[in-house]
């Protein structure tokens, strides 16, 4: 486990060591900074800076010739929503899959298919955020 406390402007220090592909489950309370982390991550990977939370569309895709980032927000529909919309199958595709509100149920489901995931727990620490990488 790695733990680091950073401000929004310091996120590159965290992003340099995070995966560039695979599944990452982002956990934290409302307004903890999950979408802000995704925005910084997409920008860090040179995929633009127009990242919005896919709360209603459930998934947004950002790509260039080198990498594809899938950004999911399953707050409203959870794992059932991923399954019903056929988006669970996307998690098997090559690329970086960032799942806001990804929980242990999703992690266990992925493990049943042989897919490991990284978990990042985000919490507020004064005016900064604490990132726990598991």
N, C-alpha and C positions, 0 to 999 in steps of 0.2 A: 504494500500500500504506500502511496505517495500522497503527501498533504502539502498544500501550498496556499498562502493567502496573498491575493493580488488585487490591484485596482483594475478597472477596465482598460486603462492605457498600458498596463503591464502584461496583458494576456499573451503576447508573443513568447514570453518566458515559459509559459505552460505549453503553448501550441507546438513549439519546436520538438517536444518529446512525445507528443500524442500520435496515435496511429494515423496513417494516410489511407488505410482501407480497413474493411471489417465493420463490425457493428459496435456502436457506442451507445449505451443507455444513459441518458441524462436525467438525474433525479434531483428534486429540490422543491421547496414550496413555491407557491405563486410568487412571481416577481423576484425570484432568487437569482435569475441571470442565465437561465438555460438558453433562451433565444439570443441573448447578447453574446454568449459564448459561441453559438453557431454562426452569428454574423461575423465575429472576429475570425473564426476558423475558415469560413468561406473566403473572406478577404485575404487571410494569410496564405491560402492556396491559390490566390490570384484568379478567383472565379467571380469577382465583382463585389459590390457592396450594397446591392439591392435585395437583401434578405428580409423576408417577412415570415411571421409565424404561420405555419399552415394549419391553423386551428380548424378551419372549416373544410379546406381541401384535403386535409390529413397529410399530404405529401407534396413537397416541392423538390425540384431537381435542378442542380447547378453543375455545369460541366464545361470542360475545354478539351483539347486534344489529348491531354495527359491524365485527367482524373474526372470522376463523376461523383458528386456528393448528393445523397438523398437525405432530405430533412423531413422528418415525420413529427407530428404532434398528435399524440393519441390520448390527450387529456379527456376529451369528451366520449370517445368510443372504446378506448382501451384495446386489449388484444382481440376482443371479439370484432371490433371495427376493422382491424387489420385483416383478420381472416375473412370476414364477409365481403370486404372490398377487393380481395385478391392481392392486397399489398404485402401480406406476409411473404409471398413468393418473391417479391423484390429483394428481400433480405439475403437471398441466395445469389444475387447478381454481383458482379465485380464492382467495387467502388467503396466509398465510405458512407455508412448509414448512421446518421445521427438521429436518435429517437428520444424526443422529449417525453417525459413521463413513462419511460420504459421501466418496468418493475420486475420483481422476481418471477412472476408468472411468465412474462415474456422471455426472460433469461432462461428459465427452465425449459420452455418450449423450444427455444433455439438449441439448447444442449441436446435435446432429444434427436435433433437432426445433425448433430455433430458440429454446430456452430458456436464457438466461444464468443464472448462479448466483453468489452471493457465497460465498467460502470464508473461514472463520474457523479459524485454527490456534491451538490452546490448548496452552500448556506451563507447567510449574510453575517459578516464580521465587521461591525462598525460601518464604515463607508466602503468596505472592500468585500470580496467574496472569498470564502474558503472552498477549495477544490480538493476533494478526496478521490483519488484515482485507485480503483480496485481491479 
